[in-house]
């Protein structure tokens, strides 16, 4: 069987939509980093196949998703962002294909419109015996994890709070010579940056700016070394300093100054080997 896992942070509007659209034969686990106990009570009283996990604190993407995966009782787990659009028919087809293939680590649908963005990077090869299924080097979003195939690799690196955790996960899978597959015939869409209720847009933008910068340096340092990571993050550093000067002293735009400062401090914390410790609704560290 397949378990569907969503990570939620003030994403109740999306979660309710998914619960109504997904067949009840698939158990659903929601890890709610916003810690909305009223929402948990409302949903679990109404839907017996849905479980909402409330962590002790906001865990971010990696640790939050790991919590949902580990709580699942099935060999296959499909992880998703709340702001995806995927039909129950597509989920069903993906699961049916997954059972046929078996020896894969990750298996994903592809974007409905691939001229804008692809859900995978670097096609490696056609998968023998399976038409319209490609083996790839990296998958971006919404994929089935075959837990048995990655038990010696581990799940997401919990040092990442937001951004680059998928890339790190896929790199470790690729380095261990496990298969990552996408189906050209099974489609979905991803709205992007729309997971969180719009009333929290300021806090979320600050968090995204801080964590993208932190995670980018950490990822490249982890896999390619400190000095390579410095080269990769240096353009981001220069842009953040330039924006701080412009928005603080020339345009006096306090909001854009905050965004630039968040980006700068994310870089600084990562270069100094400090943890990814900024959380929405808290002061920037």
C-alpha positions as CSV (number, residue, x, y, z in Angstrom):
1,X,0.0,0.0,0.0
2,X,0.9,3.6,-0.4
3,X,0.9,6.4,2.3
4,X,0.5,10.0,1.2
5,X,2.5,12.5,3.3
6,X,2.1,16.3,3.3
7,X,4.0,18.8,5.3
8,X,1.9,21.8,6.4
9,X,2.7,25.2,7.7
10,X,-0.5,27.3,7.8
11,X,-1.5,25.3,4.7
12,X,-5.0,24.2,5.9
13,X,-6.7,25.4,2.8
14,X,-4.6,23.1,0.6
15,X,-4.7,20.2,3.0
16,X,-8.5,20.1,3.1
17,X,-8.6,20.1,-0.7
18,X,-6.2,17.1,-0.9
19,X,-8.2,15.1,1.6
20,X,-11.3,15.5,-0.4
21,X,-9.6,14.6,-3.7
22,X,-7.5,11.6,-2.7
23,X,-9.1,8.2,-2.5
24,X,-9.7,7.0,1.1
25,X,-7.9,3.7,0.4
26,X,-4.6,5.7,0.7
27,X,-3.7,6.6,4.3
28,X,-2.7,10.3,4.7
29,X,-0.2,11.7,7.2
30,X,0.1,15.4,7.7
31,X,2.9,16.9,9.7
32,X,1.8,20.3,10.8
33,X,4.7,22.5,11.6
34,X,2.2,25.4,12.5
35,X,1.0,23.2,15.4
36,X,-2.7,23.9,14.8
37,X,-4.3,21.6,17.4
38,X,-7.8,22.7,16.4
39,X,-7.2,21.7,12.8
40,X,-5.9,18.3,13.9
41,X,-9.1,17.7,16.0
42,X,-11.4,18.8,13.2
43,X,-9.8,16.6,10.5
44,X,-9.2,13.5,12.6
45,X,-12.7,13.5,13.9
46,X,-14.0,13.7,10.3
47,X,-11.6,11.4,8.4
48,X,-10.5,8.1,9.8
49,X,-7.8,7.6,7.2
50,X,-6.1,10.9,8.0
51,X,-3.5,11.4,10.8
52,X,-2.1,14.8,11.7
53,X,1.2,14.8,13.6
54,X,2.0,17.9,15.7
55,X,5.7,18.1,16.4
56,X,7.0,19.9,19.6
57,X,8.3,22.7,17.4
58,X,8.5,23.8,13.8
59,X,10.9,21.2,12.3
60,X,11.1,22.6,8.8
61,X,10.9,20.4,5.7
62,X,13.6,17.8,6.2
63,X,12.9,16.8,9.8
64,X,9.2,17.3,9.4
65,X,9.0,15.0,6.3
66,X,11.2,12.4,8.0
67,X,8.7,12.3,10.9
68,X,5.9,11.6,8.5
69,X,7.8,9.0,6.6
70,X,8.9,7.1,9.7
71,X,5.4,7.1,11.0
72,X,4.1,5.5,7.9
73,X,3.4,1.7,7.9
74,X,3.7,1.1,4.2
75,X,6.7,0.3,2.0
76,X,5.8,3.1,-0.4
77,X,5.4,6.7,0.7
78,X,4.5,9.6,-1.5
79,X,5.7,13.0,-0.2
80,X,4.2,16.2,-1.4
81,X,4.2,20.0,-1.0
82,X,0.7,21.3,-0.1
83,X,0.5,23.5,-3.2
84,X,0.6,20.8,-5.8
85,X,-2.3,19.8,-8.0
86,X,-2.4,16.1,-8.7
87,X,-5.5,14.0,-9.5
88,X,-6.4,10.9,-7.6
89,X,-6.2,9.1,-11.0
90,X,-2.6,10.2,-11.4
91,X,-1.7,9.0,-7.9
92,X,-3.4,5.7,-8.6
93,X,-1.5,5.3,-11.9
94,X,1.8,6.2,-10.2
95,X,1.3,3.5,-7.5
96,X,0.3,0.9,-10.0
97,X,3.5,1.6,-12.1
98,X,5.6,1.6,-8.9
99,X,4.5,-1.9,-8.0
100,X,5.5,-3.1,-11.4
101,X,9.0,-1.7,-11.3
102,X,9.9,-2.5,-7.7
103,X,13.7,-1.8,-7.8
104,X,13.6,2.0,-7.7
105,X,14.4,4.5,-4.9
106,X,12.2,7.4,-6.1
107,X,9.4,7.5,-8.7
108,X,7.6,10.7,-9.7
109,X,5.1,12.2,-12.1
110,X,6.2,15.0,-14.5
111,X,4.9,18.6,-14.7
112,X,2.0,19.2,-17.0
113,X,3.8,22.0,-18.7
114,X,7.5,21.2,-19.0
115,X,8.4,24.3,-21.0
116,X,8.3,26.3,-17.7
117,X,10.1,23.8,-15.4
118,X,10.9,20.1,-15.2
119,X,10.4,17.8,-12.2
120,X,13.7,16.2,-12.9
121,X,17.2,16.9,-13.9
122,X,19.5,15.2,-16.4
123,X,17.8,12.3,-18.1
124,X,20.1,9.3,-17.8
125,X,18.4,6.6,-19.8
126,X,15.1,5.0,-20.8
127,X,14.2,2.3,-18.3
128,X,14.4,-1.1,-19.9
129,X,10.9,-2.6,-20.4
130,X,9.0,0.4,-19.3
131,X,7.8,2.7,-22.0
132,X,7.7,6.4,-21.2
133,X,9.6,6.0,-17.9
134,X,13.0,7.8,-17.6
135,X,15.8,7.3,-15.2
136,X,17.1,10.6,-14.0
137,X,19.7,12.1,-11.7
138,X,17.5,14.3,-9.5
139,X,13.8,14.7,-8.8
140,X,12.4,18.0,-7.6
141,X,8.9,17.4,-6.1
142,X,6.1,15.0,-5.3
143,X,7.6,11.5,-5.5
144,X,7.1,8.0,-4.2
145,X,9.9,6.7,-1.9
146,X,10.5,3.0,-1.9
147,X,11.6,2.7,1.8
148,X,13.3,-0.7,1.3
149,X,15.6,0.6,-1.4
150,X,17.0,3.5,0.7
151,X,17.1,2.0,4.2
152,X,20.9,2.1,4.1
153,X,21.0,5.7,2.7
154,X,18.7,7.4,5.2
155,X,16.0,10.0,4.6
156,X,16.4,13.8,4.5
157,X,19.4,15.5,6.2
158,X,17.8,17.3,9.1
159,X,20.5,20.0,9.1
160,X,18.5,21.6,6.3
161,X,15.4,23.5,7.5
162,X,14.3,24.6,4.0
163,X,15.8,24.3,0.5
164,X,18.4,21.9,-1.0
165,X,17.2,19.0,1.2
166,X,15.7,17.3,-1.9
167,X,18.9,17.9,-3.9
168,X,21.0,16.4,-1.1
169,X,18.7,13.4,-0.8
170,X,18.8,12.7,-4.5
171,X,22.6,13.1,-4.6
172,X,23.1,10.5,-1.9
173,X,20.7,8.2,-3.7
174,X,22.5,8.7,-7.0
175,X,25.9,8.2,-5.4
176,X,24.6,4.9,-4.0
177,X,23.6,3.9,-7.6
178,X,19.9,3.6,-6.8
179,X,17.3,4.4,-9.5
180,X,15.3,7.6,-9.6
181,X,12.5,7.4,-12.2
182,X,9.9,9.8,-13.7
183,X,6.8,8.9,-15.7
184,X,6.3,11.0,-18.9
185,X,2.6,10.1,-18.9
186,X,1.6,10.9,-15.3
187,X,1.2,14.6,-14.8
188,X,0.8,17.2,-12.0
189,X,1.2,20.9,-11.4
190,X,2.9,22.8,-8.7
191,X,1.8,26.4,-7.9
192,X,5.1,27.2,-6.1
193,X,5.5,29.5,-3.0
194,X,1.8,29.2,-2.4
195,X,1.8,26.6,0.4
196,X,1.4,29.1,3.2
197,X,-1.6,31.3,3.9
198,X,-1.0,34.7,2.3
199,X,-1.5,36.5,5.7
200,X,1.9,35.1,6.7
201,X,3.8,36.2,3.6
202,X,6.2,38.6,5.3
203,X,7.5,36.0,7.8
204,X,7.7,33.3,5.1
205,X,9.6,35.5,2.7
206,X,12.1,36.3,5.4
207,X,12.5,32.7,6.2
208,X,12.9,31.7,2.5
209,X,15.6,34.3,2.0
210,X,17.5,33.3,5.1
211,X,17.3,29.5,4.5
212,X,18.0,29.5,0.8
213,X,21.3,31.2,1.4
214,X,22.2,29.0,4.4
215,X,21.3,25.8,2.6
216,X,23.1,26.7,-0.6
217,X,26.4,27.1,1.1
218,X,25.9,24.1,3.4
219,X,25.0,21.8,0.5
220,X,28.1,22.7,-1.5
221,X,30.3,22.5,1.5
222,X,29.0,19.1,2.5
223,X,29.5,17.6,-1.0
224,X,32.4,19.6,-2.5
225,X,34.3,21.3,0.2
226,X,34.5,24.7,1.9
227,X,36.3,26.7,-0.8
228,X,34.1,25.4,-3.6
229,X,31.0,26.4,-1.5
230,X,32.6,29.9,-1.0
231,X,32.8,30.3,-4.8
232,X,29.2,29.2,-5.2
233,X,27.8,31.6,-2.5
234,X,30.0,34.6,-3.3
235,X,27.6,36.1,-5.9
236,X,24.8,35.8,-3.5
237,X,26.9,37.5,-0.9
238,X,27.7,40.4,-3.2
239,X,24.0,40.8,-4.2
240,X,22.8,40.8,-0.6
241,X,25.4,43.5,0.4
242,X,24.5,45.6,-2.6
243,X,20.7,45.4,-1.8
244,X,21.4,46.2,1.9
245,X,23.1,49.4,0.9
246,X,20.5,50.4,-1.7
247,X,17.4,49.7,0.4
248,X,18.9,51.0,3.7
249,X,20.6,54.2,2.7
250,X,19.4,55.1,-0.8
251,X,15.8,54.0,-1.2
252,X,15.0,53.7,2.5
253,X,12.8,50.7,1.8
254,X,12.6,49.0,5.2
255,X,10.8,45.9,3.9
256,X,13.2,45.1,1.1
257,X,16.1,45.9,3.5
258,X,14.8,43.2,5.9
259,X,14.7,40.7,3.0
260,X,18.2,41.5,2.0
261,X,19.4,41.3,5.6
262,X,17.9,37.9,6.0
263,X,19.7,36.7,2.9
264,X,23.0,38.1,4.2
265,X,22.6,36.6,7.7
266,X,21.7,33.2,6.2
267,X,25.0,33.2,4.3
268,X,27.0,34.5,7.3
269,X,25.6,31.8,9.7
270,X,26.3,29.0,7.2
271,X,29.9,30.1,6.5
272,X,30.5,30.3,10.2
273,X,29.1,26.8,10.6
274,X,26.2,27.9,12.7
275,X,23.0,25.9,12.5
276,X,20.0,26.7,10.3
277,X,18.3,28.4,13.3
278,X,16.0,31.1,11.9
279,X,12.3,30.4,12.3
280,X,9.3,32.3,11.0
281,X,7.9,34.8,13.5
282,X,11.2,35.0,15.4
283,X,14.0,37.5,15.3
284,X,16.6,36.9,12.6
285,X,19.7,35.3,14.2
